[in-house]
Amino acid sequence: MADELAWQPFRAELDRWQRSGRTIAFWLRDDDAVQPTAALDRLLDLAGRHSIPTTLAVIPAHARAQLAARLATEPHVSVAVHGWAHDNHAPDGEKKQELGPHRSAEIVLAELSKAKTAIDRLFGGQAAPVLVPPWNRIDGRLLPSLGEIGFAALSVFGKAKQAPIAVINTHVDIIDWHGGGGGKDHGALALELVRELKWRREAGSREAIGVLTHHLVHDEVAWRFMERLLEVTAENPVCRWASCRDLI
């Protein structure tokens, strides 16, 4: 009963969308994959049950051939480039960044070019030309050059801003990073989704809502939220799940 009450505001907002004759796209991005794990299997099984396209942001420097072999049987999976090694180059006291202004743009772009080549080679047709900066941060000086090294889209967190390439952001992070990890309260997450939906309905925005997960740190609270979200959206004609390729 408590779980159903938590989802009532979300269902009510979807009803408003249905009355307006509009539909909403969601997309799923999961970060930090490098090798097959039980948690990754659980994510892929969950998404597969509902035929949900999933974008895995894979760390190129640490990605293994075993991961490519595991994903080869998953037709709904796309692989994005998650920086190079997910290393922090910011000094103590600053927010963590791998793609920040702490190194020359030439060095960072060369690293990203190497990263894209590695992902393309390892994952073949499942590789998507999407850059996911570690910690969702990137130096603005790099943006004009991303297309030149083969990227068609950038994905960070928050409302999309103008950029030289497509921007397909995430907006709802299910992990409670400031509370020690694990999943956020379901009611709080449902209200985050409502806020994203309401803004789009009132602004007339067609921006897809990106849901951000990190399978390696999920607890049962996080898994239950994703299970319920996929169930609720699957049964509602207002909702559809898109792949990152659909959004570029």
C-alpha positions as CSV (number, residue, x, y, z in Angstrom):
1,M,0.0,0.0,0.0
2,A,2.8,2.5,0.9
3,D,4.5,1.8,-2.4
4,E,1.3,2.5,-4.4
5,L,0.8,5.7,-2.5
6,A,4.3,6.8,-3.5
7,W,3.5,6.3,-7.1
8,Q,0.1,8.1,-7.1
9,P,1.5,11.6,-8.0
10,F,3.4,10.0,-11.0
11,R,0.3,8.2,-12.2
12,A,-1.8,11.4,-11.8
13,E,0.7,13.4,-13.9
14,L,0.7,10.7,-16.6
15,D,-3.1,11.0,-16.7
16,R,-2.7,14.8,-17.3
17,W,-0.4,13.9,-20.3
18,Q,-3.0,11.5,-21.6
19,R,-5.8,14.1,-21.4
20,S,-3.6,16.5,-23.4
21,G,-3.0,13.9,-26.1
22,R,0.8,13.9,-25.6
23,T,3.3,11.1,-25.0
24,I,6.6,11.2,-23.2
25,A,9.9,9.4,-24.0
26,F,12.2,8.1,-21.3
27,W,15.7,6.7,-21.7
28,L,17.9,4.6,-19.5
29,R,21.6,5.3,-18.9
30,D,23.7,3.1,-16.6
31,D,27.2,4.1,-15.8
32,D,30.6,2.5,-15.0
33,A,30.4,-0.9,-16.6
34,V,33.7,-2.6,-17.3
35,Q,33.1,-6.4,-17.0
36,P,30.2,-8.9,-16.5
37,T,28.8,-9.0,-13.0
38,A,25.8,-10.4,-11.2
39,A,24.5,-6.9,-10.9
40,L,24.9,-6.2,-14.6
41,D,23.0,-9.5,-15.3
42,R,20.2,-8.3,-13.1
43,L,20.0,-5.0,-14.9
44,L,20.0,-6.5,-18.3
45,D,17.4,-9.1,-17.3
46,L,15.1,-6.4,-15.8
47,A,15.4,-4.2,-18.9
48,G,15.0,-7.2,-21.2
49,R,11.8,-8.3,-19.6
50,H,10.2,-5.0,-20.7
51,S,12.3,-4.6,-23.9
52,I,13.7,-1.4,-22.6
53,P,16.7,0.0,-24.6
54,T,19.6,0.5,-22.3
55,T,22.7,2.6,-22.7
56,L,25.7,1.4,-20.8
57,A,28.4,4.0,-20.3
58,V,31.5,1.9,-20.4
59,I,35.0,2.9,-19.1
60,P,37.3,2.3,-22.1
61,A,40.6,1.9,-20.2
62,H,39.2,-0.9,-18.1
63,A,36.6,-2.5,-20.4
64,R,37.2,-6.2,-21.0
65,A,36.5,-8.5,-23.9
66,Q,34.3,-10.6,-21.6
67,L,31.9,-7.6,-21.3
68,A,31.7,-7.4,-25.1
69,A,30.9,-11.1,-25.3
70,R,28.2,-10.8,-22.6
71,L,26.5,-7.8,-24.4
72,A,26.7,-9.4,-27.8
73,T,23.5,-11.3,-27.1
74,E,21.6,-8.2,-25.8
75,P,19.9,-6.5,-28.8
76,H,18.6,-3.6,-26.8
77,V,22.0,-2.5,-25.5
78,S,24.0,0.4,-26.8
79,V,27.5,1.3,-25.4
80,A,28.6,4.9,-24.8
81,V,32.1,6.2,-24.1
82,H,32.5,7.0,-20.4
83,G,35.6,9.2,-20.5
84,W,38.8,7.2,-20.7
85,A,39.8,5.8,-17.3
86,H,37.4,7.6,-14.9
87,D,40.4,9.3,-13.2
88,N,40.0,12.5,-11.3
89,H,42.4,15.2,-12.4
90,A,41.0,18.0,-10.2
91,P,43.0,19.1,-7.1
92,D,41.8,18.5,-3.6
93,G,38.8,20.7,-2.7
94,E,37.4,20.8,-6.2
95,K,34.6,18.7,-7.7
96,K,36.0,15.6,-9.4
97,Q,36.6,15.8,-13.1
98,E,38.4,13.8,-15.7
99,L,37.5,16.0,-18.6
100,G,38.0,19.3,-16.8
101,P,40.3,22.3,-17.4
102,H,43.2,20.8,-15.4
103,R,45.0,19.4,-18.5
104,S,45.4,20.8,-22.0
105,A,42.5,20.4,-24.4
106,E,44.9,18.7,-26.8
107,I,45.7,16.0,-24.2
108,V,42.1,15.4,-23.2
109,L,40.8,15.3,-26.8
110,A,43.6,12.8,-27.8
111,E,42.5,10.6,-24.8
112,L,38.9,10.8,-25.8
113,S,39.7,9.9,-29.4
114,K,41.6,6.9,-28.1
115,A,38.6,6.0,-25.9
116,K,36.2,6.1,-28.8
117,T,38.4,4.0,-30.9
118,A,38.7,1.4,-28.1
119,I,34.9,1.2,-27.6
120,D,34.2,1.0,-31.4
121,R,36.8,-1.8,-31.7
122,L,35.5,-3.8,-28.7
123,F,31.8,-3.4,-29.2
124,G,31.3,-3.0,-32.9
125,G,27.8,-2.3,-33.9
126,Q,26.7,-1.8,-30.3
127,A,29.0,1.2,-29.9
128,A,27.2,4.5,-30.0
129,P,28.9,7.8,-30.7
130,V,27.9,9.2,-27.4
131,L,30.3,10.7,-24.8
132,V,29.3,10.4,-21.1
133,P,31.8,12.5,-19.1
134,P,32.7,10.9,-15.7
135,W,30.9,12.7,-12.9
136,N,28.8,14.4,-15.6
137,R,31.3,17.3,-16.0
138,I,33.2,18.5,-19.0
139,D,35.3,21.6,-19.8
140,G,33.3,23.7,-22.3
141,R,36.4,24.3,-24.3
142,L,36.3,20.7,-25.5
143,L,32.7,20.8,-26.9
144,P,33.5,22.3,-30.4
145,S,36.0,19.5,-31.1
146,L,33.9,16.5,-30.0
147,G,32.3,16.2,-33.4
148,E,35.7,16.2,-35.1
149,I,36.8,13.1,-33.2
150,G,33.6,11.2,-34.0
151,F,31.1,12.0,-31.3
152,A,27.5,12.8,-32.3
153,A,26.1,13.4,-28.8
154,L,27.0,14.4,-25.3
155,S,25.2,13.1,-22.2
156,V,25.6,14.8,-18.7
157,F,23.0,15.5,-16.0
158,G,20.3,18.2,-15.9
159,K,18.4,20.2,-18.5
160,A,20.1,20.2,-21.9
161,K,22.1,23.3,-22.9
162,Q,23.0,24.3,-26.4
163,A,26.1,22.5,-27.8
164,P,27.7,21.9,-31.2
165,I,26.5,18.3,-31.0
166,A,23.3,16.7,-29.8
167,V,22.8,16.7,-26.0
168,I,20.8,13.8,-24.5
169,N,20.9,14.3,-20.8
170,T,19.8,12.3,-17.7
171,H,17.6,14.0,-15.2
172,V,16.7,11.6,-12.4
173,D,19.5,9.8,-10.6
174,I,18.1,7.0,-8.5
175,I,21.2,6.7,-6.2
176,D,21.4,8.6,-2.9
177,W,25.1,9.6,-3.2
178,H,24.9,12.2,-0.4
179,G,23.2,9.7,1.9
180,G,25.8,7.0,1.7
181,G,24.7,5.3,-1.5
182,G,21.9,2.9,-2.3
183,G,18.6,3.9,-3.7
184,K,16.7,7.0,-2.9
185,D,13.3,7.0,-1.3
186,H,10.7,5.9,-3.9
187,G,8.3,8.7,-3.0
188,A,11.0,11.3,-3.5
189,L,12.1,9.8,-6.8
190,A,8.5,9.7,-8.0
191,L,8.2,13.4,-7.2
192,E,11.4,14.1,-9.2
193,L,9.8,12.4,-12.2
194,V,6.6,14.4,-11.7
195,R,8.6,17.6,-11.7
196,E,10.4,16.6,-14.9
197,L,7.0,15.7,-16.5
198,K,5.3,18.9,-15.3
199,W,8.0,21.1,-16.7
200,R,7.9,19.5,-20.1
201,R,4.1,19.6,-20.2
202,E,3.9,23.3,-19.3
203,A,6.9,24.3,-21.5
204,G,5.9,22.1,-24.4
205,S,9.3,20.5,-24.3
206,R,9.9,17.2,-26.1
207,E,13.1,16.5,-24.3
208,A,13.2,12.8,-23.2
209,I,13.5,12.1,-19.5
210,G,16.8,10.4,-18.7
211,V,16.9,7.9,-15.8
212,L,20.5,7.4,-14.4
213,T,21.5,4.2,-12.7
214,H,24.7,2.6,-11.5
215,H,24.2,-1.1,-11.3
216,L,27.4,-1.7,-9.3
217,V,26.1,0.2,-6.2
218,H,22.4,-0.7,-6.3
219,D,20.8,-2.0,-3.2
220,E,17.3,-3.6,-3.0
221,V,15.7,-0.2,-2.7
222,A,17.2,0.8,-6.0
223,W,16.3,-2.4,-7.7
224,R,12.7,-2.3,-6.5
225,F,12.4,1.3,-7.8
226,M,13.5,0.3,-11.2
227,E,11.3,-2.7,-11.3
228,R,8.3,-0.6,-10.4
229,L,9.2,2.3,-12.8
230,L,9.4,-0.1,-15.7
231,E,6.1,-1.8,-14.7
232,V,4.2,1.5,-14.3
233,T,5.5,2.9,-17.6
234,A,5.1,-0.3,-19.5
235,E,1.3,-0.4,-18.8
236,N,0.7,3.3,-19.6
237,P,0.2,4.3,-23.3
238,V,1.6,7.8,-22.6
239,C,5.1,6.4,-22.0
240,R,7.7,5.0,-24.4
241,W,11.4,4.1,-23.8
242,A,13.9,5.3,-26.4
243,S,17.5,4.3,-27.1
244,C,20.2,6.9,-27.1
245,R,20.4,6.4,-30.9
246,D,16.7,7.4,-31.2
247,L,17.5,10.7,-29.4
248,I,20.6,11.8,-31.4
